[in-house]
């Protein structure tokens, strides 16, 4: 799903970081540059849900209600509906009960904005931002639910850097943010994401996982390659101002370069 948000096309820019999950940086370019995060920060929502599961305050089989309509976080702005270009057509009709585990799966595997909003309402924005802080992703923020245009106009946004995305993914796969059981669960979901950019060149049998994000003029991806743990390779690439084919070629080329380092 497209993650709607404000951004600037401008001059084409690419920023990246390639590192070991232990923290060793192997290569970087403008990795502290600020970008609209698009769907990449859904990774932090996933971790917030994993922590609730660890605490026993939610369960994967608890019932959620499918919906495409949400209440803005801006007082008085009322309800809004996910924009037509972003609708998750695989979600059941509004009002249909579905297990929380299925909602989380759609949030990651197909990057559903509706699913992300449902999970975000369950865990809360502060919990998502605590994940970012705990991972050391101090330049990143998860500021609102998706398609909340009133909140966007008021300045709430999703922001990140290539460095922060690398730190977040590294913290996930080294088990610093959740229990071993939930860390393995998260890695399994990330390994099934359908939009493979950085991992397109990963050879069969090599573990990997990723979370991409995009809007017009924005195309990002963050991935790990190798057995989850401190020796795994982590790569994050953020682009702005490229046309779609050029952005994907950039991501896939940098991903292939990173895979060659494994």
Backbone bond lengths (Angstrom), bond angles and torsions (degrees), N, CA, C in turn:
res aa  C-N    CA-C-N  psi(-1)  N-CA   C-N-CA  omega(-1)  CA-C   N-CA-C  phi
1 X - - - 1.455 - - 1.523 109.99 -
2 X 1.303 117.60 146.50 1.454 122.56 176.00 1.519 108.69 -75.08
3 X 1.307 117.09 137.51 1.458 121.66 176.96 1.513 108.35 -101.13
4 X 1.309 117.48 102.85 1.451 121.71 -172.62 1.519 111.08 -71.71
5 X 1.331 116.80 141.20 1.440 120.57 176.75 1.514 110.56 -178.21
6 X 1.328 116.45 167.06 1.446 120.22 177.83 1.513 109.14 -76.67
7 X 1.333 115.61 146.92 1.454 120.89 179.88 1.513 107.58 -162.24
8 X 1.299 115.15 172.63 1.459 120.40 178.36 1.515 109.19 -125.83
9 X 1.336 116.25 126.83 1.461 119.37 178.69 1.525 109.63 -70.46
10 X 1.327 117.00 -65.37 1.455 121.93 173.05 1.511 114.45 54.67
11 X 1.332 115.41 -153.58 1.457 122.92 177.88 1.533 108.30 -74.13
12 X 1.336 118.32 134.44 1.470 119.76 179.68 1.525 111.94 -56.86
13 X 1.317 115.26 134.13 1.464 122.38 -178.12 1.525 108.54 -134.88
14 X 1.329 116.68 138.54 1.456 120.90 171.86 1.524 108.52 -130.42
15 X 1.323 115.60 132.76 1.454 121.77 177.28 1.520 107.90 -128.46
16 X 1.337 117.02 144.64 1.453 117.85 179.80 1.519 111.46 -153.92
17 X 1.320 115.02 160.91 1.456 122.71 168.21 1.518 107.89 -141.03
18 X 1.333 115.94 133.41 1.455 123.01 173.06 1.523 106.15 -118.52
19 X 1.317 117.19 126.67 1.461 120.39 -173.62 1.519 110.68 -150.34
20 X 1.314 115.78 166.13 1.450 121.62 165.07 1.525 107.66 -84.46
21 X 1.319 115.81 149.90 1.461 119.10 -179.89 1.521 111.69 -63.15
22 X 1.335 116.74 -19.95 1.464 121.46 176.04 1.520 112.05 -68.62
23 X 1.340 116.91 -18.28 1.456 121.26 178.37 1.512 114.96 120.14
24 X 1.323 118.45 -13.37 1.464 121.29 -179.88 1.533 110.04 -67.37
25 X 1.322 117.40 119.97 1.458 122.06 179.45 1.523 109.15 -87.50
26 X 1.325 116.33 123.15 1.465 121.66 -178.01 1.519 112.32 -94.03
27 X 1.327 116.63 -32.87 1.462 121.45 178.77 1.518 108.38 -161.57
28 X 1.332 115.65 148.44 1.462 119.23 -179.85 1.526 109.86 -157.72
29 X 1.320 114.28 151.13 1.460 121.28 174.84 1.521 108.22 -147.86
30 X 1.308 116.95 116.39 1.465 123.12 178.35 1.529 111.55 49.06
31 X 1.338 116.56 39.05 1.455 118.88 -172.85 1.523 114.13 -74.24
32 X 1.322 117.68 -5.96 1.458 121.13 174.13 1.510 113.67 -98.73
33 X 1.332 117.37 5.50 1.463 121.67 -177.80 1.526 110.28 -73.23
34 X 1.323 116.35 134.92 1.467 122.52 -177.37 1.529 111.32 -78.87
35 X 1.341 115.98 135.09 1.461 122.97 177.15 1.526 110.31 -134.49
36 X 1.342 115.84 154.63 1.456 119.16 163.36 1.525 105.83 -63.64
37 X 1.326 117.69 130.61 1.466 121.12 -169.04 1.512 114.45 -81.78
38 X 1.345 118.10 -17.82 1.464 121.47 -174.41 1.530 109.31 50.98
39 X 1.313 118.07 -135.54 1.473 120.59 -173.07 1.521 114.60 -87.93
40 X 1.319 118.69 -0.99 1.463 118.98 -177.42 1.523 112.19 -61.18
41 X 1.342 117.05 -32.92 1.466 119.66 -177.07 1.529 112.32 -77.37
42 X 1.329 117.39 0.18 1.471 118.68 169.75 1.524 110.50 -62.75
43 X 1.324 116.21 -19.23 1.458 120.54 174.57 1.521 110.45 -60.65
44 X 1.329 117.49 -38.32 1.466 120.74 178.41 1.528 111.30 -70.41
45 X 1.330 117.42 -33.28 1.465 120.61 175.37 1.524 109.71 -64.38
46 X 1.336 116.49 -40.64 1.457 121.22 176.95 1.524 110.94 -58.47
47 X 1.320 116.67 -45.63 1.466 119.84 -179.56 1.527 110.60 -64.74
48 X 1.335 117.04 -40.60 1.466 119.74 178.30 1.524 110.60 -59.34
49 X 1.326 117.18 -39.75 1.461 120.98 176.90 1.526 110.96 -66.76
50 X 1.341 116.52 -41.15 1.469 120.36 178.37 1.518 110.95 -59.95
51 X 1.317 117.37 -38.95 1.463 120.70 179.38 1.525 111.32 -66.51
52 X 1.327 116.71 -38.21 1.474 120.00 176.50 1.526 109.62 -64.61
53 X 1.327 116.52 -39.38 1.463 120.16 177.18 1.522 110.85 -64.01
54 X 1.330 117.07 -42.19 1.466 120.89 176.82 1.529 111.22 -60.35
55 X 1.327 116.01 -38.60 1.469 120.81 -177.44 1.521 112.22 -77.88
56 X 1.328 116.83 -13.66 1.452 120.54 -178.66 1.517 113.74 79.78
57 X 1.321 117.32 12.84 1.467 120.59 -179.34 1.525 112.48 -86.83
58 X 1.339 117.25 -12.39 1.462 122.27 171.22 1.526 107.47 -138.35
59 X 1.315 116.16 164.68 1.467 120.81 174.71 1.514 108.50 -136.57
60 X 1.319 116.70 153.59 1.464 120.79 -177.67 1.511 112.62 -65.93
61 X 1.321 117.16 -24.53 1.459 118.76 -178.08 1.525 113.65 -97.28
62 X 1.334 117.51 2.83 1.462 118.01 177.83 1.528 110.17 -68.15
63 X 1.316 115.67 148.26 1.461 121.41 -172.75 1.523 111.90 -80.58
64 X 1.325 115.49 130.01 1.462 123.52 167.80 1.526 107.35 -113.34
65 X 1.305 116.01 168.92 1.463 120.27 178.29 1.521 108.49 -116.86
66 X 1.320 116.79 123.47 1.462 120.78 177.45 1.523 109.78 -63.72
67 X 1.317 115.91 135.04 1.465 120.13 178.47 1.518 109.99 -157.48
68 X 1.305 115.11 154.13 1.457 122.32 174.59 1.527 110.87 -116.14
69 X 1.320 116.41 5.40 1.458 122.82 -177.76 1.522 110.07 -119.98
70 X 1.332 116.00 133.17 1.449 121.82 -175.65 1.530 109.80 -137.30
71 X 1.324 116.17 165.05 1.462 121.56 177.89 1.520 109.62 -97.73
72 X 1.327 116.40 129.50 1.463 120.76 179.56 1.514 110.38 -62.98
73 X 1.330 115.94 148.47 1.454 120.81 175.21 1.520 112.07 -77.91
74 X 1.330 117.05 -7.00 1.461 121.48 177.20 1.525 108.65 -85.75
75 X 1.316 117.42 122.79 1.454 121.37 -179.05 1.532 110.71 -56.30
76 X 1.312 115.26 128.50 1.453 120.46 176.37 1.510 114.98 85.75
77 X 1.332 117.54 -6.86 1.475 119.88 -177.98 1.528 111.94 -78.55
78 X 1.327 117.15 -18.77 1.458 120.39 175.81 1.513 113.73 76.55
79 X 1.331 114.60 -156.12 1.458 120.98 -176.55 1.522 111.93 -90.77
80 X 1.312 115.76 157.99 1.456 121.69 174.65 1.519 108.19 -142.54
81 X 1.313 116.19 160.19 1.462 122.09 179.39 1.511 109.46 -117.54
82 X 1.309 116.27 142.97 1.456 120.87 176.65 1.533 109.15 -52.33
83 X 1.327 115.41 133.88 1.466 119.80 -177.08 1.523 111.73 -62.27
84 X 1.325 115.44 147.58 1.462 120.72 -170.41 1.527 113.15 -57.58
85 X 1.338 117.85 -36.02 1.462 120.41 -179.43 1.524 112.47 -70.54
86 X 1.324 117.22 -14.94 1.462 122.01 -174.18 1.529 113.49 -107.41
87 X 1.326 117.06 -1.26 1.468 120.24 -172.92 1.521 111.47 -63.71
88 X 1.316 116.25 136.09 1.460 123.34 175.09 1.520 108.01 -84.47
89 X 1.320 116.69 99.05 1.466 121.00 -176.87 1.518 112.30 -70.38
90 X 1.321 117.62 -13.98 1.453 120.96 178.42 1.516 113.55 -85.97
91 X 1.321 116.78 -7.85 1.453 120.86 177.27 1.527 108.88 -75.10
92 X 1.333 118.55 142.49 1.470 119.18 178.45 1.524 111.30 -66.36
93 X 1.339 118.03 168.02 1.472 120.89 -179.61 1.522 112.12 -57.01
94 X 1.335 115.80 150.23 1.458 121.06 178.45 1.527 110.59 -51.89
95 X 1.330 115.09 137.70 1.455 120.42 179.83 1.509 114.22 92.76
96 X 1.324 117.55 -7.64 1.461 121.05 -179.73 1.528 110.56 -78.86
97 X 1.340 118.37 126.93 1.467 119.47 175.98 1.533 109.83 -68.04
98 X 1.309 116.47 142.70 1.458 121.44 174.59 1.523 109.06 -150.16
99 X 1.326 117.79 146.36 1.467 119.97 -178.19 1.530 111.26 -65.11
100 X 1.321 115.33 146.08 1.457 120.43 177.71 1.524 111.04 -55.70
101 X 1.322 117.42 -37.60 1.461 120.08 179.38 1.509 112.45 -59.46
102 X 1.337 117.40 -38.25 1.458 120.87 177.92 1.523 111.35 -69.18
103 X 1.328 116.58 -35.91 1.469 120.76 177.98 1.527 109.72 -64.55
104 X 1.327 117.27 -46.81 1.465 121.10 179.42 1.526 110.39 -61.71
105 X 1.321 116.51 -40.44 1.464 119.83 178.83 1.520 111.52 -59.62
106 X 1.332 117.96 -43.78 1.470 120.31 179.13 1.529 110.84 -66.95
107 X 1.322 117.03 -33.57 1.469 120.46 178.87 1.524 110.91 -59.63
108 X 1.339 117.00 -38.74 1.456 120.84 -175.51 1.520 112.11 -94.71
109 X 1.313 117.68 -49.86 1.461 120.89 -171.09 1.523 111.95 -67.82
110 X 1.356 118.14 -41.31 1.468 120.14 178.65 1.523 111.92 -116.70
111 X 1.341 117.59 6.38 1.469 123.95 176.61 1.527 112.46 58.98
112 X 1.326 116.82 41.97 1.463 121.95 -179.79 1.526 111.46 -65.03
113 X 1.332 115.97 124.91 1.462 120.11 176.87 1.523 111.63 -70.21
114 X 1.346 116.42 -39.47 1.463 119.08 178.55 1.523 110.56 -61.31
115 X 1.337 115.81 -46.07 1.463 120.13 179.49 1.527 110.62 -60.15
116 X 1.328 116.59 -41.12 1.467 120.26 179.41 1.518 110.69 -62.32
117 X 1.328 116.85 -42.69 1.461 119.49 179.29 1.522 111.66 -64.23
118 X 1.330 116.95 -38.97 1.463 120.55 178.38 1.526 110.10 -62.55
119 X 1.328 116.56 -45.32 1.468 120.17 179.32 1.520 110.53 -66.40
120 X 1.332 116.83 -41.49 1.465 120.77 -179.97 1.519 110.89 -60.86
121 X 1.323 117.38 -40.90 1.463 119.80 177.41 1.523 110.85 -64.05
122 X 1.318 116.44 -30.43 1.471 119.82 -179.08 1.520 111.46 -75.83
123 X 1.337 118.36 -39.42 1.475 120.34 -174.93 1.528 112.93 -97.57
124 X 1.336 117.99 -26.41 1.457 122.08 179.66 1.517 113.70 91.78
125 X 1.316 116.42 142.34 1.464 121.61 178.87 1.532 112.85 -58.11
126 X 1.344 119.27 -42.48 1.475 118.42 -179.63 1.522 113.10 -57.93
127 X 1.332 117.51 -37.28 1.465 120.09 -179.60 1.522 111.14 -65.68
128 X 1.322 116.74 -36.81 1.468 120.46 178.60 1.523 109.88 -66.50
129 X 1.306 116.93 -42.51 1.461 119.55 -179.42 1.531 112.46 -72.14
130 X 1.340 117.72 -26.44 1.468 119.62 172.60 1.523 110.59 -65.34
131 X 1.321 116.23 -36.44 1.468 119.66 176.49 1.520 110.05 -59.39
132 X 1.322 116.90 -48.33 1.461 120.99 179.83 1.527 110.76 -58.77
133 X 1.318 116.23 -44.48 1.466 119.69 179.57 1.524 111.37 -64.27
134 X 1.319 117.07 -43.47 1.464 120.67 -178.87 1.524 112.22 -65.27
135 X 1.339 116.50 -28.16 1.469 120.78 177.98 1.523 111.83 -80.97
136 X 1.323 117.57 -8.32 1.464 121.08 -176.73 1.514 113.15 85.69
137 X 1.333 116.00 9.89 1.472 120.76 -179.71 1.518 109.07 -85.52
138 X 1.325 115.82 67.81 1.459 121.93 -168.72 1.527 113.95 -76.95
139 X 1.329 117.39 -11.16 1.469 120.30 177.28 1.524 111.69 -97.32
140 X 1.330 117.07 4.50 1.463 121.47 -176.36 1.517 111.16 -106.52
141 X 1.325 115.22 153.72 1.454 120.72 177.67 1.517 109.83 -150.12
142 X 1.321 115.30 143.28 1.460 122.70 171.86 1.528 105.19 -111.29
143 X 1.334 115.89 99.10 1.452 120.16 -165.82 1.506 117.46 -95.54
144 X 1.342 118.22 -14.87 1.466 119.45 -174.41 1.519 109.19 -168.05
145 X 1.316 115.48 168.25 1.458 120.20 170.98 1.528 108.49 -74.79
146 X 1.316 115.23 162.02 1.465 120.45 -178.41 1.527 110.80 -74.11
147 X 1.334 114.56 142.50 1.472 124.75 -179.47 1.522 113.44 71.68
148 X 1.329 118.82 8.71 1.464 120.95 174.66 1.526 107.61 -81.08
149 X 1.326 115.08 81.95 1.461 120.22 -173.77 1.522 112.19 -68.64
150 X 1.326 117.45 -29.81 1.468 119.53 176.73 1.522 110.08 -63.56
151 X 1.330 116.89 -41.41 1.460 120.74 177.35 1.526 110.71 -67.31
152 X 1.348 116.69 -38.26 1.465 120.23 177.96 1.523 110.72 -62.46
153 X 1.331 116.52 -42.78 1.469 119.58 179.00 1.520 111.66 -65.72
154 X 1.328 116.36 -26.57 1.460 120.64 178.26 1.531 111.97 -83.38
155 X 1.325 116.77 -1.88 1.464 121.15 175.01 1.510 115.71 106.37
156 X 1.341 118.17 -3.10 1.467 120.25 178.32 1.524 109.40 -75.23
157 X 1.313 116.89 132.47 1.461 120.22 -174.69 1.519 110.24 -148.33
158 X 1.316 115.46 177.74 1.453 123.57 170.75 1.525 106.42 -114.94
159 X 1.324 116.92 120.03 1.458 120.75 -176.93 1.522 109.83 -126.90
160 X 1.328 116.36 149.81 1.454 119.98 176.53 1.515 110.54 -161.27
161 X 1.325 115.47 176.38 1.458 123.36 173.86 1.529 107.87 -134.20
162 X 1.310 116.85 162.86 1.466 119.85 176.34 1.526 110.45 -61.70
163 X 1.320 116.76 -38.17 1.465 120.15 178.88 1.524 110.83 -62.37
164 X 1.334 116.66 -44.85 1.464 120.18 -179.47 1.520 112.19 -64.98
165 X 1.324 117.03 -40.54 1.459 119.42 178.81 1.523 110.70 -62.58
166 X 1.326 116.54 -38.74 1.461 121.12 176.87 1.528 110.19 -63.34
167 X 1.316 116.85 -44.01 1.465 120.95 179.70 1.520 110.77 -64.17
168 X 1.320 117.25 -40.99 1.462 121.18 -179.51 1.523 111.07 -64.70
169 X 1.330 116.84 -49.51 1.463 119.32 179.82 1.527 110.69 -63.40
170 X 1.325 117.30 -39.82 1.472 120.56 178.73 1.521 111.07 -61.12
171 X 1.336 116.48 -42.73 1.462 120.08 179.94 1.525 111.10 -65.35
172 X 1.331 116.68 -35.22 1.463 120.45 178.14 1.518 110.63 -64.58
173 X 1.327 117.08 -53.07 1.472 119.68 -169.70 1.526 113.41 -79.34
174 X 1.330 117.31 -13.69 1.470 119.35 174.26 1.520 111.62 -93.72
175 X 1.324 117.37 3.01 1.456 121.44 174.78 1.505 115.57 77.50
176 X 1.332 117.58 19.35 1.464 120.12 -178.04 1.519 113.46 -80.38
177 X 1.324 117.80 -12.21 1.459 119.92 -173.13 1.516 114.53 -112.54
178 X 1.319 117.81 -12.00 1.458 120.79 -177.73 1.526 109.31 -156.41
179 X 1.328 116.49 173.90 1.463 122.19 -179.79 1.525 110.85 -66.44
180 X 1.328 117.69 161.52 1.473 119.41 175.92 1.526 112.94 -55.24
181 X 1.319 117.02 -40.63 1.468 119.87 179.63 1.523 111.33 -61.44
182 X 1.312 116.27 -47.37 1.478 119.59 -177.84 1.526 111.69 -75.15
183 X 1.317 117.80 -28.30 1.466 120.21 174.48 1.521 109.70 -63.89
184 X 1.321 117.37 -45.04 1.465 121.01 178.01 1.527 111.19 -63.28
185 X 1.317 116.30 -38.78 1.472 121.83 177.77 1.530 110.44 -62.06
186 X 1.327 117.13 -45.71 1.459 120.76 179.74 1.521 110.96 -63.33
187 X 1.333 117.09 -43.77 1.463 120.49 -179.46 1.529 111.08 -62.58
188 X 1.324 116.38 -37.84 1.463 119.97 178.26 1.531 111.01 -63.61
189 X 1.323 117.40 -42.87 1.467 120.75 177.43 1.527 111.14 -63.67
190 X 1.321 117.03 -44.84 1.462 120.91 -179.64 1.522 111.54 -62.96
191 X 1.325 116.46 -29.63 1.459 121.01 178.55 1.518 112.93 -72.56
192 X 1.327 117.41 -12.00 1.464 121.22 -179.94 1.524 113.30 -107.62
193 X 1.335 117.88 7.36 1.456 119.02 177.64 1.530 109.53 -58.28
194 X 1.328 116.37 133.34 1.466 120.32 -173.34 1.522 113.84 -80.32
195 X 1.329 118.04 -22.14 1.469 120.91 -178.25 1.527 109.17 -93.52
196 X 1.321 116.52 85.23 1.461 121.40 -176.93 1.528 110.37 -91.50
197 X 1.311 115.87 112.52 1.455 122.27 176.92 1.525 109.35 -112.94
198 X 1.322 117.39 -71.80 1.463 120.65 -178.83 1.522 112.32 -63.38
199 X 1.330 117.25 -25.75 1.468 120.23 -176.80 1.528 113.09 -97.95
200 X 1.322 117.96 9.74 1.465 120.23 -176.56 1.528 112.64 -60.60
201 X 1.330 116.98 -29.27 1.469 120.53 -176.49 1.524 113.17 -98.22
202 X 1.326 118.20 6.93 1.465 120.08 -178.82 1.529 109.80 -67.70
203 X 1.311 118.56 125.36 1.472 120.52 -179.28 1.518 112.17 -67.83
204 X 1.313 115.73 153.76 1.458 121.67 -179.54 1.528 110.70 -57.90
205 X 1.322 114.95 135.25 1.451 120.25 177.55 1.509 115.04 95.47
206 X 1.344 117.82 -13.96 1.456 121.02 178.97 1.529 108.61 -90.74
207 X 1.329 119.19 123.65 1.464 120.67 -178.83 1.521 111.72 -61.71
208 X 1.324 116.44 147.49 1.460 121.75 177.65 1.519 108.71 -160.47
209 X 1.306 114.77 165.79 1.462 121.86 172.75 1.511 108.16 -164.08
210 X 1.337 116.67 157.79 1.459 118.58 -176.55 1.523 111.35 -160.15
211 X 1.337 114.30 165.55 1.470 121.24 172.41 1.514 108.13 -146.26
212 X 1.322 115.58 114.71 1.461 121.12 -178.03 1.534 111.23 -99.62
213 X 1.307 115.30 176.58 1.462 121.04 176.19 1.513 110.20 -163.21
214 X 1.338 115.08 148.59 1.455 118.40 -178.53 1.515 112.33 -160.36
215 X 1.316 115.76 149.29 1.461 126.73 162.51 1.522 104.73 -142.28
216 X 1.308 117.32 178.83 1.469 120.01 178.21 1.532 109.08 -58.54
217 X 1.324 115.65 124.15 1.457 120.95 178.50 1.518 114.47 83.29
218 X 1.332 117.39 -1.33 1.468 122.21 -178.88 1.522 108.22 -129.33
219 X 1.343 117.28 132.20 1.469 121.08 177.36 1.516 107.53 -149.60
220 X 1.348 116.68 114.16 1.466 121.79 -178.07 1.520 110.21 -126.73
221 X 1.311 115.43 164.50 1.462 121.54 169.59 1.526 108.26 -160.23
222 X 1.330 115.74 147.31 1.460 121.85 172.36 1.519 106.53 -133.90
223 X 1.325 117.15 136.00 1.459 120.64 -173.23 1.517 111.17 -147.26
224 X 1.318 114.34 158.65 1.462 120.32 167.30 1.514 107.92 -120.81
225 X 1.335 115.82 150.96 1.458 122.16 178.33 1.525 107.55 -135.56
226 X 1.323 115.86 130.14 1.457 121.25 -177.57 1.516 110.70 108.06
227 X 1.301 116.54 169.49 1.463 121.33 -179.68 1.527 109.65 -58.49
228 X 1.346 117.83 127.53 1.465 119.47 -179.79 1.517 111.80 -53.34
229 X 1.310 115.34 131.08 1.458 121.63 -176.53 1.513 109.19 152.25
230 X 1.326 118.08 -177.80 1.468 121.19 -173.69 1.517 115.14 -64.35
231 X 1.340 118.48 -23.18 1.460 120.68 -178.45 1.527 113.73 -88.41
232 X 1.330 117.23 -8.23 1.462 120.26 -179.46 1.523 110.49 -64.30
233 X 1.324 115.65 149.60 1.458 121.20 175.94 1.527 108.49 -86.10
234 X 1.318 116.19 136.65 1.468 121.49 177.01 1.514 108.01 -124.96
235 X 1.324 115.86 133.29 1.459 120.61 179.50 1.515 109.58 -134.95
236 X 1.317 116.43 136.24 1.463 122.79 174.99 1.521 108.28 -129.74
237 X 1.320 115.88 132.21 1.458 121.57 178.30 1.528 108.52 -130.95
238 X 1.318 115.83 130.15 1.464 122.46 176.38 1.521 108.44 -120.78
239 X 1.336 117.14 131.38 1.467 120.64 177.49 1.511 110.14 -128.02
240 X 1.318 114.64 150.78 1.465 121.52 177.76 1.518 108.82 -144.28
241 X 1.325 116.72 134.86 1.455 121.18 173.12 1.510 115.87 89.63
242 X 1.341 118.09 3.13 1.461 121.47 177.88 1.528 110.25 -91.18
243 X 1.342 116.53 150.73 1.460 117.66 168.68 1.525 107.45 -71.53
244 X 1.342 115.37 164.00 1.467 120.44 -172.46 1.535 113.26 -56.21
245 X 1.347 119.78 -51.15 1.472 118.83 -179.24 1.526 112.84 -61.34
246 X 1.327 116.81 -39.57 1.466 119.61 -179.21 1.523 111.59 -67.27
247 X 1.335 116.61 -38.79 1.461 120.45 178.84 1.523 110.38 -64.13
248 X 1.329 116.53 -44.46 1.462 119.16 -179.27 1.528 111.40 -67.54
249 X 1.322 117.36 -37.33 1.465 120.17 176.83 1.527 110.56 -63.06
250 X 1.336 116.00 -39.33 1.460 120.42 178.03 1.525 110.98 -63.00
251 X 1.334 116.10 -48.09 1.460 120.48 -179.94 1.532 111.52 -61.19
252 X 1.318 115.98 -48.26 1.461 119.63 -176.66 1.535 111.49 -66.21
253 X 1.323 116.86 -36.33 1.464 119.79 179.29 1.525 111.35 -67.41
254 X 1.325 116.63 -44.10 1.468 119.79 178.46 1.530 110.34 -67.64
255 X 1.334 115.99 -35.41 1.456 118.87 176.49 1.511 111.86 -63.08
256 X 1.331 117.06 -43.97 1.464 121.13 178.89 1.527 111.12 -62.99
257 X 1.348 116.27 -39.54 1.461 120.07 177.01 1.530 110.37 -61.50
258 X 1.333 115.93 -44.34 1.457 119.71 -179.19 1.531 110.96 -64.57
259 X 1.324 116.62 -41.82 1.475 120.28 -179.86 1.523 110.66 -60.47
260 X 1.333 116.22 -33.76 1.476 119.49 179.92 1.525 112.09 -65.81
261 X 1.351 116.92 -14.71 1.458 120.86 -179.91 1.515 112.06 -89.05
262 X 1.336 117.21 -9.54 1.470 119.55 -177.21 1.532 111.00 -72.73
